[in-house]
Protein backbone atom coordinates (compact mmCIF):
# COMPACT_ATOMS: atom_id res chain seq x y z
CA UNK A 1 0.00 0.00 0.00
CA UNK A 2 2.92 2.34 0.62
CA UNK A 3 4.67 1.70 -2.69
CA UNK A 4 3.61 3.57 -5.82
CA UNK A 5 1.23 1.59 -8.04
CA UNK A 6 3.77 1.40 -10.87
CA UNK A 7 6.43 -0.10 -8.62
CA UNK A 8 3.98 -2.50 -6.98
CA UNK A 9 2.77 -3.85 -10.31
CA UNK A 10 6.36 -4.44 -11.47
CA UNK A 11 7.15 -6.45 -8.35
CA UNK A 12 3.96 -8.49 -8.57
CA UNK A 13 4.23 -9.16 -12.30
CA UNK A 14 7.87 -10.25 -11.91
CA UNK A 15 6.97 -13.08 -9.53
CA UNK A 16 5.79 -15.42 -12.28
CA UNK A 17 9.03 -15.11 -14.28
CA UNK A 18 11.16 -15.10 -11.13
CA UNK A 19 9.46 -18.27 -9.93
CA UNK A 20 10.00 -19.96 -13.29
CA UNK A 21 13.69 -18.94 -13.22
CA UNK A 22 14.12 -20.46 -9.76
CA UNK A 23 12.45 -23.66 -10.91
CA UNK A 24 14.76 -23.85 -13.94
CA UNK A 25 17.77 -23.28 -11.70
CA UNK A 26 16.70 -26.26 -9.60
CA UNK A 27 16.06 -28.36 -12.72
CA UNK A 28 12.36 -28.86 -12.09
CA UNK A 29 10.25 -30.54 -14.79
CA UNK A 30 9.13 -28.38 -17.72
CA UNK A 31 5.46 -28.91 -16.80
CA UNK A 32 6.00 -27.24 -13.42
CA UNK A 33 7.96 -24.37 -14.96
CA UNK A 34 5.16 -23.88 -17.50
CA UNK A 35 2.61 -23.60 -14.69
CA UNK A 36 4.71 -20.93 -12.96
CA UNK A 37 4.86 -18.91 -16.19
CA UNK A 38 1.21 -19.39 -17.15
CA UNK A 39 -0.75 -19.36 -13.90
CA UNK A 40 -1.69 -15.66 -14.13
CA UNK A 41 -2.08 -15.66 -17.89
CA UNK A 42 -2.49 -12.10 -19.14
CA UNK A 43 -4.72 -10.99 -16.28
CA UNK A 44 -5.00 -7.34 -15.34
CA UNK A 45 -3.73 -6.14 -11.97
CA UNK A 46 -6.95 -4.20 -11.49
CA UNK A 47 -6.18 -2.73 -8.07
CA UNK A 48 -2.89 -1.18 -9.15
CA UNK A 49 -4.20 -0.14 -12.57
CA UNK A 50 -7.06 1.79 -10.97
CA UNK A 51 -4.79 3.15 -8.24
CA UNK A 52 -2.38 4.52 -10.87
CA UNK A 53 -5.28 6.10 -12.79
CA UNK A 54 -6.68 7.65 -9.59
CA UNK A 55 -3.26 9.12 -8.87
CA UNK A 56 -3.38 10.92 -12.21
CA UNK A 57 -0.97 8.70 -14.13
CA UNK A 58 -1.59 8.26 -17.84
CA UNK A 59 -1.45 4.47 -17.91
CA UNK A 60 -2.35 1.80 -20.41
CA UNK A 61 -4.23 -1.31 -19.37
CA UNK A 62 -1.73 -3.58 -21.14
CA UNK A 63 1.06 -2.20 -18.93
CA UNK A 64 -0.78 -3.64 -15.93
CA UNK A 65 -1.27 -7.10 -17.38
CA UNK A 66 0.88 -10.15 -16.79
CA UNK A 67 2.87 -10.95 -19.94
CA UNK A 68 1.42 -14.46 -20.23
CA UNK A 69 1.13 -16.82 -21.83
CA UNK A 70 -2.42 -17.71 -20.89
CA UNK A 71 -2.81 -21.09 -19.16
CA UNK A 72 -2.24 -23.92 -21.62
CA UNK A 73 -3.48 -26.65 -19.27
CA UNK A 74 -6.31 -27.16 -16.81
CA UNK A 75 -3.74 -27.50 -14.04
CA UNK A 76 -2.23 -24.11 -14.80
CA UNK A 77 -5.67 -22.50 -14.91
CA UNK A 78 -6.70 -24.03 -11.57
CA UNK A 79 -3.45 -23.03 -9.86
CA UNK A 80 -3.86 -19.46 -11.11
CA UNK A 81 -7.42 -19.32 -9.80
CA UNK A 82 -6.41 -20.80 -6.43
CA UNK A 83 -3.50 -18.38 -6.09
CA UNK A 84 -5.67 -15.36 -6.83
CA UNK A 85 -8.63 -16.26 -4.65
CA UNK A 86 -6.43 -17.21 -1.69
CA UNK A 87 -4.61 -13.88 -1.85
CA UNK A 88 -7.86 -11.95 -2.24
CA UNK A 89 -9.55 -13.68 0.71
CA UNK A 90 -6.44 -13.27 2.86
CA UNK A 91 -6.61 -9.50 2.25
CA UNK A 92 -10.10 -9.34 3.80
CA UNK A 93 -10.37 -8.52 7.52
CA UNK A 94 -13.09 -10.97 8.58
CA UNK A 95 -14.51 -12.66 5.49
CA UNK A 96 -17.97 -14.17 5.77
CA UNK A 97 -18.96 -17.31 3.89
CA UNK A 98 -21.03 -15.16 1.53
CA UNK A 99 -18.12 -12.79 0.85
CA UNK A 100 -15.80 -15.72 0.14
CA UNK A 101 -18.25 -17.31 -2.26
CA UNK A 102 -18.92 -14.02 -4.05
CA UNK A 103 -15.20 -13.30 -4.38
CA UNK A 104 -14.38 -16.76 -5.78
CA UNK A 105 -17.23 -16.58 -8.29
CA UNK A 106 -16.27 -13.05 -9.36
CA UNK A 107 -12.60 -13.92 -9.90
CA UNK A 108 -13.44 -16.98 -12.00
CA UNK A 109 -16.11 -15.07 -13.94
CA UNK A 110 -13.69 -12.19 -14.62
CA UNK A 111 -11.06 -14.60 -15.94
CA UNK A 112 -13.60 -16.38 -18.10
CA UNK A 113 -14.88 -13.09 -19.58
CA UNK A 114 -11.29 -11.89 -20.07
CA UNK A 115 -10.52 -14.96 -22.19
CA UNK A 116 -7.93 -16.33 -19.79
CA UNK A 117 -9.09 -19.94 -20.34
CA UNK A 118 -9.20 -19.73 -24.15
CA UNK A 119 -5.93 -21.64 -24.60
CA UNK A 120 -6.74 -24.56 -22.29
CA UNK A 121 -9.49 -27.14 -22.41
CA UNK A 122 -11.09 -26.48 -19.02
CA UNK A 123 -14.89 -26.82 -19.14
CA UNK A 124 -17.59 -24.80 -17.42
CA UNK A 125 -18.49 -27.90 -15.42
CA UNK A 126 -14.88 -28.16 -14.22
CA UNK A 127 -14.80 -24.44 -13.38
CA UNK A 128 -17.95 -24.96 -11.31
CA UNK A 129 -16.25 -27.81 -9.45
CA UNK A 130 -13.21 -25.58 -8.84
CA UNK A 131 -15.52 -22.85 -7.54
CA UNK A 132 -17.31 -25.16 -5.12
CA UNK A 133 -14.08 -26.78 -3.92
CA UNK A 134 -12.28 -23.49 -3.34
CA UNK A 135 -15.28 -22.00 -1.54
CA UNK A 136 -15.48 -24.94 0.86
CA UNK A 137 -11.73 -24.97 1.45
CA UNK A 138 -11.49 -21.23 2.06
CA UNK A 139 -14.54 -21.21 4.31
CA UNK A 140 -12.83 -23.91 6.40
CA UNK A 141 -9.56 -22.00 6.59
CA UNK A 142 -11.04 -18.58 7.29
CA UNK A 143 -13.97 -19.46 9.55
CA UNK A 144 -14.21 -17.44 12.74
CA UNK A 145 -13.00 -19.16 15.87
CA UNK A 146 -14.05 -18.65 19.43
CA UNK A 147 -11.37 -17.70 21.90
CA UNK A 148 -11.12 -20.29 24.64
CA UNK A 149 -11.23 -19.10 28.29
CA UNK A 150 -7.74 -20.53 29.02
CA UNK A 151 -6.32 -18.35 26.27
CA UNK A 152 -7.90 -15.24 27.79
CA UNK A 153 -6.39 -16.08 31.20
CA UNK A 154 -2.93 -16.53 29.66
CA UNK A 155 -3.19 -13.16 27.92
CA UNK A 156 -4.13 -11.45 31.20
CA UNK A 157 -1.19 -13.09 33.01
CA UNK A 158 1.23 -12.01 30.28
CA UNK A 159 0.10 -8.39 30.45
Protein Blocks (a to p, Z undefined) as FASTA:
>chain_A
ZZcfklmmmmmmmmmmmmmmmmmmnopafklmmmmmmmnomaccfklmmmmmmnopacdf
klmccebjadfbfklmmmmmmmmmmmmmmmpmbdcfklmmmmmmmmmmmmmmnopmmmbc
cdfklmmmmmmmmmmmmmmmmpccdddfklmmmmmmmZZ
